[in-house]
Amino acid sequence: MEYRKLGASGLNVPVFSFGTATFGGKGDFFKAWGTTQLDEAKKLVNLCMDAGVNFFDTADVYSAGLAEEILGKALQGIRKEVLISTKATFVMGDGANDYGSSRFHLLRSVEDSLRRLNTDYIDIYHLHGMDGNTPVEETLKTLDTLINSGKIRYIACSNFSGWHLMKSLSVSERYGWSKYIAHQAYYSLLDREFEWELMPLGVDQNIGTIVWSPLASGKLSGKFRRSNTTQPDNRGSKGGHHGPETDLERLYKIVDALDQVAEETNKSVAQVALNWVLQRPTVSNIIIGARNEEQLKDNLLAVGWNLTVDQIKKLDEASEQYPIYPYWHQRQNTQLNPLPKFY
């Protein structure tokens, strides 16, 4: 398994982490993602460990805490051998302070996650989203306190816009507090908006990217294609999708290119799509999820080889996504842009 530095930190992480949003299946939304219970979770964890994937990603909101509980039990006896990432910010109850990134909510959320995970520290603690109602200073001071207490080792954010992340980095630098080392973000061949602002920011500020949903909710798994007249069995078909409606013609164009490269490399469509993401700037790690052992085994074979320059070009052209303003204007004036063209 290949390891990479996570942003500007000294932490080495495998290029794959295993996502546990499929654990538990509590509530309609996460039931659509998967209903993995403890016995199956242990098998998936063992498969990951055998492949050198010792990084596990979860969140308090996944099945209302049940995913954390199952993961904690599945990792019993091997805690020191693994890295655990979890998150807070999203709604965890009906109370006025049961969501957000306030000091009140974060301190309680960390304690709850530690209890559910059956551990005394969290390796990477993410804000799951930006809380526009809480002062950034309050949030970052709280996270710095938690690091100094030893309850969390590193901090990261998720689903931030460029200005959210840059403001947070500036505030941390101003007060000498711990900085975000990584940004967990949505990125795939199908949806490449991440390249317009967040990727250049990551290059400039040395922020590592942890990619979620690199197969676009299974749309790049190989099940979606023009010739398939039946609805594929995946979380998207069961209500667990995210984002705007997919342009099917553009999806099919990308899948056609993936089919060509898959044939050239003798790899699966999913493996090619994952390998493309791994070769993008700032990407330190991508989260792979699986509802069963077969899916996990296939995804794990996306490492140990690289696409050629021509194959990457073919996929880039098929997935070309014209940017919104001001990025199209900046793109027309590339002589003013000191960063390499990522998109």
KOLGU-458809 format. One record per residue (C-alpha): z, x, y; residue number from 1. Coordinates in steps of 0.1 Angstrom, whole numbers. Example, Ala and Ser with C-alpha at 12.3 -4.5 7.8 and 13.67 -1.06 7.14 Angstrom:
BEGIN
+-------+-------+-------+-----+
|     z |     x |     y |   i |
+-------+-------+-------+-----+
|    78 |   123 |   -45 |   1 |
|    71 |   137 |   -11 |   2 |
+-------+-------+-------+-----+
***
This chain:
BEGIN
+-------+-------+-------+-----+
|     z |     x |     y |   i |
+-------+-------+-------+-----+
|     0 |     0 |     0 |   1 |
|    -9 |    13 |    34 |   2 |
|    19 |    15 |    61 |   3 |
|    14 |    15 |    98 |   4 |
|    38 |    20 |   128 |   5 |
|    48 |   -13 |   144 |   6 |
|    38 |    -9 |   180 |   7 |
|    57 |    18 |   200 |   8 |
|    87 |    17 |   175 |   9 |
|    95 |    41 |   148 |  10 |
|    94 |    14 |   122 |  11 |
|    68 |    17 |    94 |  12 |
|    56 |   -16 |    80 |  13 |
|    31 |   -24 |    52 |  14 |
|    -2 |   -38 |    64 |  15 |
|     7 |   -70 |    45 |  16 |
|    37 |   -92 |    49 |  17 |
|    44 |  -123 |    29 |  18 |
|    48 |  -155 |    48 |  19 |
|    73 |  -181 |    35 |  20 |
|    62 |  -212 |    54 |  21 |
|    53 |  -227 |    20 |  22 |
|    89 |  -223 |     8 |  23 |
|   109 |  -256 |     5 |  24 |
|    84 |  -282 |    15 |  25 |
|   109 |  -302 |    35 |  26 |
|    93 |  -327 |    60 |  27 |
|    57 |  -339 |    60 |  28 |
|    43 |  -309 |    80 |  29 |
|    57 |  -282 |    58 |  30 |
|    52 |  -302 |    27 |  31 |
|    15 |  -300 |    35 |  32 |
|    18 |  -262 |    36 |  33 |
|    35 |  -260 |     2 |  34 |
|    66 |  -269 |   -18 |  35 |
|    75 |  -236 |   -34 |  36 |
|   110 |  -237 |   -49 |  37 |
|   133 |  -208 |   -59 |  38 |
|   119 |  -199 |   -93 |  39 |
|    83 |  -197 |   -81 |  40 |
|    95 |  -179 |   -49 |  41 |
|   111 |  -152 |   -71 |  42 |
|    78 |  -147 |   -89 |  43 |
|    59 |  -143 |   -57 |  44 |
|    85 |  -119 |   -43 |  45 |
|    83 |   -98 |   -74 |  46 |
|    44 |   -97 |   -72 |  47 |
|    47 |   -86 |   -36 |  48 |
|    72 |   -58 |   -44 |  49 |
|    51 |   -46 |   -73 |  50 |
|    22 |   -43 |   -49 |  51 |
|    42 |   -24 |   -22 |  52 |
|    46 |   -55 |     1 |  53 |
|    83 |   -53 |    10 |  54 |
|    80 |   -72 |    43 |  55 |
|    88 |  -110 |    43 |  56 |
|    83 |  -133 |    72 |  57 |
|   101 |  -166 |    77 |  58 |
|   115 |  -188 |   105 |  59 |
|   144 |  -212 |   111 |  60 |
|   121 |  -241 |   116 |  61 |
|   103 |  -237 |    83 |  62 |
|   115 |  -267 |    63 |  63 |
|   145 |  -270 |    86 |  64 |
|   160 |  -238 |    74 |  65 |
|   153 |  -243 |    37 |  66 |
|   127 |  -216 |    36 |  67 |
|   152 |  -191 |    49 |  68 |
|   177 |  -202 |    22 |  69 |
|   152 |  -198 |    -6 |  70 |
|   140 |  -164 |     7 |  71 |
|   176 |  -152 |     9 |  72 |
|   182 |  -162 |   -27 |  73 |
|   149 |  -147 |   -39 |  74 |
|   158 |  -114 |   -23 |  75 |
|   193 |  -112 |   -38 |  76 |
|   200 |   -77 |   -51 |  77 |
|   171 |   -61 |   -32 |  78 |
|   180 |   -66 |     4 |  79 |
|   181 |   -29 |    13 |  80 |
|   146 |   -25 |    -1 |  81 |
|   129 |   -50 |    21 |  82 |
|   122 |   -60 |    57 |  83 |
|   129 |   -95 |    69 |  84 |
|   114 |  -111 |    99 |  85 |
|   126 |  -145 |   112 |  86 |
|   122 |  -166 |   143 |  87 |
|   139 |  -190 |   167 |  88 |
|   130 |  -212 |   197 |  89 |
|   115 |  -243 |   182 |  90 |
|   135 |  -276 |   177 |  91 |
|   162 |  -275 |   151 |  92 |
|   181 |  -307 |   159 |  93 |
|   186 |  -336 |   182 |  94 |
|   210 |  -320 |   206 |  95 |
|   201 |  -309 |   241 |  96 |
|   206 |  -272 |   232 |  97 |
|   190 |  -274 |   197 |  98 |
|   158 |  -257 |   209 |  99 |
|   146 |  -230 |   233 | 100 |
|   155 |  -194 |   240 | 101 |
|   187 |  -198 |   260 | 102 |
|   217 |  -176 |   253 | 103 |
|   235 |  -206 |   238 | 104 |
|   207 |  -214 |   214 | 105 |
|   197 |  -179 |   204 | 106 |
|   233 |  -168 |   196 | 107 |
|   238 |  -198 |   173 | 108 |
|   203 |  -195 |   158 | 109 |
|   209 |  -159 |   148 | 110 |
|   242 |  -167 |   131 | 111 |
|   226 |  -197 |   113 | 112 |
|   197 |  -175 |   101 | 113 |
|   220 |  -147 |    89 | 114 |
|   240 |  -173 |    69 | 115 |
|   209 |  -189 |    53 | 116 |
|   193 |  -155 |    45 | 117 |
|   226 |  -142 |    31 | 118 |
|   224 |  -110 |    51 | 119 |
|   243 |   -93 |    79 | 120 |
|   212 |   -81 |    98 | 121 |
|   176 |   -92 |   106 | 122 |
|   150 |   -64 |   108 | 123 |
|   126 |   -81 |   132 | 124 |
|   137 |  -112 |   153 | 125 |
|   109 |  -132 |   169 | 126 |
|   109 |  -157 |   197 | 127 |
|    86 |  -183 |   180 | 128 |
|    71 |  -194 |   213 | 129 |
|    77 |  -191 |   251 | 130 |
|   105 |  -211 |   266 | 131 |
|    94 |  -219 |   302 | 132 |
|   127 |  -235 |   310 | 133 |
|   150 |  -205 |   304 | 134 |
|   150 |  -175 |   327 | 135 |
|   133 |  -145 |   310 | 136 |
|   163 |  -123 |   320 | 137 |
|   187 |  -146 |   301 | 138 |
|   167 |  -144 |   270 | 139 |
|   160 |  -107 |   270 | 140 |
|   196 |   -98 |   279 | 141 |
|   208 |  -119 |   249 | 142 |
|   183 |  -102 |   226 | 143 |
|   194 |   -68 |   238 | 144 |
|   231 |   -78 |   231 | 145 |
|   222 |   -88 |   196 | 146 |
|   205 |   -55 |   190 | 147 |
|   235 |   -36 |   203 | 148 |
|   257 |   -57 |   180 | 149 |
|   237 |   -46 |   150 | 150 |
|   227 |   -82 |   140 | 151 |
|   191 |   -76 |   147 | 152 |
|   171 |   -43 |   146 | 153 |
|   140 |   -50 |   166 | 154 |
|   126 |   -79 |   187 | 155 |
|    92 |   -94 |   189 | 156 |
|    75 |  -125 |   203 | 157 |
|    50 |  -150 |   190 | 158 |
|    23 |  -172 |   206 | 159 |
|    29 |  -158 |   241 | 160 |
|     1 |  -157 |   267 | 161 |
|    -7 |  -124 |   283 | 162 |
|    14 |  -130 |   315 | 163 |
|    44 |  -142 |   294 | 164 |
|    44 |  -110 |   274 | 165 |
|    37 |   -87 |   304 | 166 |
|    65 |  -103 |   324 | 167 |
|    89 |   -98 |   296 | 168 |
|    80 |   -62 |   291 | 169 |
|    85 |   -56 |   329 | 170 |
|   119 |   -73 |   329 | 171 |
|   131 |   -52 |   299 | 172 |
|   119 |   -20 |   316 | 173 |
|   136 |   -29 |   349 | 174 |
|   170 |   -34 |   333 | 175 |
|   167 |    -9 |   305 | 176 |
|   169 |   -35 |   278 | 177 |
|   151 |   -34 |   244 | 178 |
|   114 |   -43 |   246 | 179 |
|    93 |   -64 |   223 | 180 |
|    76 |   -41 |   199 | 181 |
|    52 |   -66 |   184 | 182 |
|    35 |   -99 |   191 | 183 |
|    29 |  -123 |   162 | 184 |
|    -4 |  -140 |   171 | 185 |
|   -31 |  -162 |   156 | 186 |
|   -63 |  -142 |   150 | 187 |
|   -92 |  -146 |   126 | 188 |
|  -130 |  -143 |   123 | 189 |
|  -131 |  -180 |   132 | 190 |
|  -108 |  -179 |   163 | 191 |
|  -111 |  -147 |   183 | 192 |
|   -96 |  -157 |   217 | 193 |
|   -69 |  -131 |   210 | 194 |
|   -94 |  -104 |   219 | 195 |
|   -99 |  -117 |   255 | 196 |
|   -65 |  -107 |   270 | 197 |
|   -38 |  -101 |   244 | 198 |
|   -55 |   -74 |   225 | 199 |
|   -63 |   -53 |   256 | 200 |
|   -26 |   -58 |   267 | 201 |
|   -15 |   -46 |   232 | 202 |
|   -36 |   -15 |   236 | 203 |
|   -23 |    -8 |   271 | 204 |
|    13 |   -14 |   263 | 205 |
|    14 |    -2 |   227 | 206 |
|    24 |   -36 |   213 | 207 |
|    17 |   -40 |   176 | 208 |
|     0 |   -72 |   164 | 209 |
|    13 |   -92 |   134 | 210 |
|   -14 |  -117 |   126 | 211 |
|    -6 |  -152 |   113 | 212 |
|   -32 |  -174 |    96 | 213 |
|   -59 |  -147 |    92 | 214 |
|   -78 |  -171 |    70 | 215 |
|   -77 |  -199 |    96 | 216 |
|   -57 |  -223 |    75 | 217 |
|   -79 |  -215 |    44 | 218 |
|  -112 |  -222 |    62 | 219 |
|  -122 |  -186 |    55 | 220 |
|  -109 |  -186 |    19 | 221 |
|  -144 |  -193 |     4 | 222 |
|  -137 |  -230 |    -3 | 223 |
|  -154 |  -243 |    29 | 224 |
|  -192 |  -241 |    28 | 225 |
|  -223 |  -262 |    34 | 226 |
|  -228 |  -268 |    -3 | 227 |
|  -193 |  -282 |    -8 | 228 |
|  -194 |  -319 |    -4 | 229 |
|  -158 |  -325 |   -14 | 230 |
|  -127 |  -318 |     8 | 231 |
|  -111 |  -285 |    -2 | 232 |
|   -76 |  -286 |   -15 | 233 |
|   -57 |  -267 |    12 | 234 |
|   -30 |  -273 |    38 | 235 |
|   -55 |  -283 |    64 | 236 |
|   -68 |  -312 |    43 | 237 |
|   -32 |  -324 |    39 | 238 |
|   -23 |  -324 |    75 | 239 |
|    -9 |  -289 |    79 | 240 |
|   -37 |  -276 |   102 | 241 |
|   -33 |  -263 |   137 | 242 |
|   -55 |  -258 |   168 | 243 |
|   -85 |  -276 |   181 | 244 |
|  -111 |  -292 |   159 | 245 |
|  -134 |  -267 |   141 | 246 |
|  -170 |  -263 |   150 | 247 |
|  -183 |  -267 |   114 | 248 |
|  -217 |  -252 |   121 | 249 |
|  -201 |  -221 |   135 | 250 |
|  -177 |  -220 |   105 | 251 |
|  -206 |  -222 |    81 | 252 |
|  -224 |  -194 |    99 | 253 |
|  -194 |  -172 |    95 | 254 |
|  -190 |  -181 |    58 | 255 |
|  -227 |  -173 |    52 | 256 |
|  -221 |  -138 |    66 | 257 |
|  -189 |  -135 |    46 | 258 |
|  -208 |  -145 |    14 | 259 |
|  -234 |  -117 |    21 | 260 |
|  -207 |   -90 |    27 | 261 |
|  -187 |  -103 |    -3 | 262 |
|  -218 |   -98 |   -25 | 263 |
|  -224 |   -63 |   -11 | 264 |
|  -188 |   -52 |   -17 | 265 |
|  -181 |   -71 |   -49 | 266 |
|  -151 |   -87 |   -32 | 267 |
|  -140 |  -123 |   -26 | 268 |
|  -147 |  -140 |     7 | 269 |
|  -110 |  -141 |    15 | 270 |
|  -107 |  -104 |     8 | 271 |
|  -135 |   -96 |    32 | 272 |
|  -121 |  -118 |    59 | 273 |
|   -87 |  -102 |    56 | 274 |
|  -101 |   -67 |    56 | 275 |
|  -120 |   -74 |    88 | 276 |
|   -88 |   -83 |   105 | 277 |
|   -70 |   -52 |    92 | 278 |
|   -97 |   -30 |   110 | 279 |
|   -92 |   -46 |   144 | 280 |
|   -74 |   -27 |   173 | 281 |
|   -36 |   -32 |   176 | 282 |
|   -32 |   -49 |   142 | 283 |
|    -2 |   -34 |   124 | 284 |
|     3 |   -62 |    98 | 285 |
|   -11 |   -95 |    87 | 286 |
|     9 |  -122 |    71 | 287 |
|    -5 |  -136 |    39 | 288 |
|     7 |  -168 |    24 | 289 |
|     2 |  -183 |   -10 | 290 |
|    11 |  -215 |   -28 | 291 |
|     6 |  -199 |   -62 | 292 |
|     4 |  -165 |   -79 | 293 |
|   -34 |  -166 |   -81 | 294 |
|   -39 |  -169 |   -44 | 295 |
|   -14 |  -141 |   -38 | 296 |
|   -30 |  -117 |   -63 | 297 |
|   -65 |  -123 |   -47 | 298 |
|   -52 |  -116 |   -12 | 299 |
|   -34 |   -84 |   -22 | 300 |
|   -68 |   -69 |   -32 | 301 |
|   -80 |   -69 |     4 | 302 |
|   -65 |   -34 |     9 | 303 |
|   -75 |     0 |    -4 | 304 |
|  -111 |    -2 |     9 | 305 |
|  -129 |    -6 |    42 | 306 |
|  -159 |   -25 |    54 | 307 |
|  -188 |    -4 |    66 | 308 |
|  -198 |    -3 |   103 | 309 |
|  -229 |   -24 |    95 | 310 |
|  -208 |   -50 |    76 | 311 |
|  -184 |   -53 |   105 | 312 |
|  -213 |   -57 |   129 | 313 |
|  -227 |   -85 |   107 | 314 |
|  -194 |  -104 |   107 | 315 |
|  -189 |   -97 |   145 | 316 |
|  -223 |  -112 |   153 | 317 |
|  -218 |  -142 |   131 | 318 |
|  -184 |  -150 |   146 | 319 |
|  -193 |  -143 |   183 | 320 |
|  -173 |  -165 |   206 | 321 |
|  -183 |  -167 |   242 | 322 |
|  -152 |  -162 |   264 | 323 |
|  -139 |  -184 |   291 | 324 |
|  -134 |  -173 |   328 | 325 |
|  -124 |  -147 |   339 | 326 |
|  -133 |  -129 |   307 | 327 |
|  -170 |  -136 |   308 | 328 |
|  -171 |  -122 |   343 | 329 |
|  -152 |   -91 |   333 | 330 |
|  -176 |   -88 |   303 | 331 |
|  -206 |   -88 |   327 | 332 |
|  -190 |   -59 |   346 | 333 |
|  -180 |   -37 |   317 | 334 |
|  -184 |    -6 |   339 | 335 |
|  -152 |   -16 |   356 | 336 |
|  -133 |   -21 |   324 | 337 |
|  -118 |    11 |   310 | 338 |
|  -109 |    -5 |   277 | 339 |
|  -133 |    -5 |   248 | 340 |
|  -152 |   -38 |   241 | 341 |
|  -133 |   -56 |   213 | 342 |
|  -152 |   -89 |   214 | 343 |
+-------+-------+-------+-----+
***
